[in-house]
Structure formats: structure tokens, C-alpha cells
Amino acid sequence: METVSFNVANVKCGGCADTIRSKLAAENGVAHVAVDIKTGHVEVQGAGLQRARLAQALKSAGYPEKPA
């Protein structure tokens, strides 16, 4: 199992976290998604994860990755 992490913008509530979890869970290979509402940190676990594809899914849901 591999882990991919993101720091994303616009995470403000449990509903935001639910949206992120649902959007990412629909992606191939995703087994688990954890969202920290306070920090905007998202951790995705699974197999064969494609970081760029996950980042695009987050962006399309309204939660773009924060610049480093």
C-alpha cells in the first residue's frame, strides 16, 4: 500500500471532508482517504495511485492543492 499526501485549500467543515473523501474514493486504487479539517491535509492510501490524477480530482471538486 502506498500513501499520497496533499495540502488543499477551502476545507472548512465536515461536509467538505465528506466531499473530498467521496471524490477520491471513486478513483482507481484508492483504499482509504483521511482529511484533517483544521489543516487541510489530505492523505490517500491505496495501490497504483496516480498523484496527478488525484490532484485533478481534488481540484475539480473545489479543493485545489495549495502551492508549496
PAZAPA-4460 file (N, C-alpha, C; in steps of 0.05 Angstrom, whole numbers, plus 32768, in hexadecimal, padded with zeros to 4 digits):
% residues 68
    n_x    n_y    n_z   ca_x   ca_y   ca_z    c_x    c_y    c_z   seq   type   mol
   8011   7FE8   8000   8000   8000   8000   8012   8019   8000     1      M     A
   800A   802D   7FF1   8019   8046   7FF0   8008   805C   7FFA     2      E     A
   8015   8072   8001   8007   808A   800C   800F   80A2   7FFC     3      T     A
   7FFB   80B3   7FF5   7FFF   80CC   7FE7   7FF2   80E1   7FF8     4      V     A
   8001   80F7   7FFD   7FF7   810D   800E   7FF4   8127   7FFF     5      S     A
   7FE0   8136   8007   7FDA   8150   7FFB   7FD4   8164   8011     6      F     A
   7FDA   817D   800D   7FD0   8193   801D   7FBE   81A3   800B     7      N     A
   7FA4   81A4   8011   7F91   81B0   7FFF   7F83   81C8   800C     8      V     A
   7F79   81D9   7FFA   7F6B   81F1   8002   7F4D   81EC   8005     9      A     A
   7F40   81FD   8013   7F22   81FF   8015   7F15   81E9   8027    10      N     A
   7F25   81DB   8037   7F19   81C7   8049   7F10   81D6   8062    11      V     A
   7EF5   81D7   8066   7EEB   81E7   807C   7ED8   81D8   8090    12      K     A
   7ECF   81C0   8087   7EBC   81B2   8098   7EBB   8194   8092    13      C     A
   7EAB   8186   80A1   7EA7   816A   809C   7E9C   8163   8081    14      G     A
   7E8B   8174   8077   7E80   8170   805C   7E95   8171   8047    15      G     A
   7EA8   8184   804A   7EBF   8186   8038   7ECF   816C   8039    16      C     A
   7ED4   8162   8051   7EE3   8149   8054   7ED5   8132   8047    17      A     A
   7EBA   8131   804A   7EAA   811B   803E   7EAC   811D   801F    18      D     A
   7EAB   8135   8014   7EAD   8138   7FF7   7EC8   812E   7FED    19      T     A
   7EDD   8136   7FFB   7EF8   812D   7FF4   7EFA   810F   7FF5    20      I     A
   7EF1   8103   800B   7EF3   80E6   800E   7EE3   80D8   7FF7    21      R     A
   7ECB   80E2   7FF1   7EBB   80D5   7FDC   7EC8   80D8   7FC1    22      S     A
   7ED2   80EF   7FBB   7EDF   80F4   7FA1   7EF7   80E3   7F9D    23      K     A
   7F08   80E1   7FB1   7F21   80D2   7FAF   7F1C   80B4   7FB0    24      L     A
   7F08   80AB   7FC0   7F02   808F   7FC2   7EF9   8083   7FA7    25      A     A
   7EEE   8094   7F96   7EE5   808B   7F7B   7EFC   8086   7F68    26      A     A
   7F14   808F   7F6F   7F2C   808C   7F5E   7F37   806F   7F61    27      E     A
   7F42   8066   7F4B   7F4E   804B   7F4A   7F64   8047   7F5F    28      N     A
   7F64   8031   7F6D   7F79   802A   7F7F   7F77   8036   7F9B    29      G     A
   7F64   8048   7FA0   7F62   8055   7FBA   7F54   8043   7FCE    30      V     A
   7F61   803E   7FE4   7F57   802D   7FF9   7F4D   803D   8011    31      A     A
   7F5A   8053   8017   7F53   8063   802F   7F5A   8080   802A    32      H     A
   7F49   8093   8034   7F4E   80AF   8032   7F4A   80BB   804E    33      V     A
   7F5E   80CA   8057   7F5C   80D8   8071   7F5E   80F6   806C    34      A     A
   7F4D   8106   8078   7F4D   8123   8075   7F4E   8130   8090    35      V     A
   7F62   8142   8093   7F64   8153   80AC   7F58   816E   80A5    36      D     A
   7F40   8173   80B0   7F32   818C   80AB   7F42   81A5   80B3    37      I     A
   7F4F   81A3   80CA   7F5D   81BA   80D5   7F75   81C3   80C3    38      K     A
   7F83   81B0   80B8   7F9B   81B6   80A8   7F98   81B4   808A    39      T     A
   7F83   81A7   8081   7F7F   81A2   8065   7F90   818C   805A    40      G     A
   7F9B   817C   806C   7FAD   8166   8063   7F9C   814E   805B    41      H     A
   7FA1   8143   8044   7F93   812C   803A   7FA7   8116   8035    42      V     A
   7FA1   80FE   803F   7FB3   80E7   803B   7FA3   80D1   802D    43      E     A
   7FAE   80C7   8017   7FA0   80B3   8008   7FB2   8099   8008    44      V     A
   7FA5   8083   800F   7FB4   8069   800F   7FA7   8057   7FFB    45      Q     A
   7FB8   8047   7FEE   7FAE   8034   7FDB   7FC5   8028   7FCB    46      G     A
   7FBF   801D   7FB4   7FD2   8010   7FA3   7FD1   801C   7F87    47      A     A
   7FE8   8021   7F7B   7FE8   802C   7F5F   7FDD   8048   7F5D    48      G     A
   7FE0   8058   7F72   7FD5   8073   7F73   7FE4   8085   7F5F    49      L     A
   7FD5   8096   7F52   7FE1   80A9   7F3F   7FDD   80C5   7F4B    50      Q     A
   7FF3   80D1   7F55   7FF1   80EA   7F63   7FE3   8100   7F53    51      R     A
   7FEB   8102   7F3A   7FDF   8117   7F28   7FC1   8113   7F25    52      A     A
   7FB9   80FB   7F22   7F9C   80F5   7F1F   7F8D   80FC   7F38    53      R     A
   7F98   80F5   7F4F   7F8B   80FC   7F69   7F8A   811A   7F6D    54      L     A
   7FA0   8128   7F66   7FA0   8145   7F68   7F8B   8152   7F57    55      A     A
   7F87   8147   7F3E   7F72   8151   7F2C   7F56   814C   7F38    56      Q     A
   7F52   8135   7F44   7F39   812F   7F50   7F32   8142   7F67    57      A     A
   7F47   8148   7F77   7F43   815C   7F8C   7F3C   8178   7F81    58      L     A
   7F4B   8180   7F6D   7F46   819A   7F60   7F2A   819C   7F55    59      K     A
   7F22   8187   7F47   7F07   8187   7F3B   7EF1   8188   7F4F    60      S     A
   7EF7   817E   7F68   7EE3   817F   7F7D   7EE3   819A   7F8C    61      A     A
   7EF6   81AC   7F85   7EF8   81C6   7F92   7F0C   81C8   7FA8    62      G     A
   7F1E   81B4   7FAA   7F32   81B3   7FBF   7F4E   81B1   7FB2    63      Y     A
   7F58   81C7   7FA6   7F72   81C5   7F98   7F89   81C3   7FAC    64      P     A
   7F9E   81B6   7FA2   7FB6   81B3   7FB3   7FC2   81CF   7FB8    65      E     A
   7FCA   81D4   7FD1   7FD7   81ED   7FD7   7FF3   81ED   7FCC    66      K     A
   7FFD   8204   7FC3   8019   8206   7FBA   802C   8200   7FD1    67      P     A
   8042   81F4   7FCA   8056   81EC   7FDF   8063   8204   7FEC    68      A     A
***
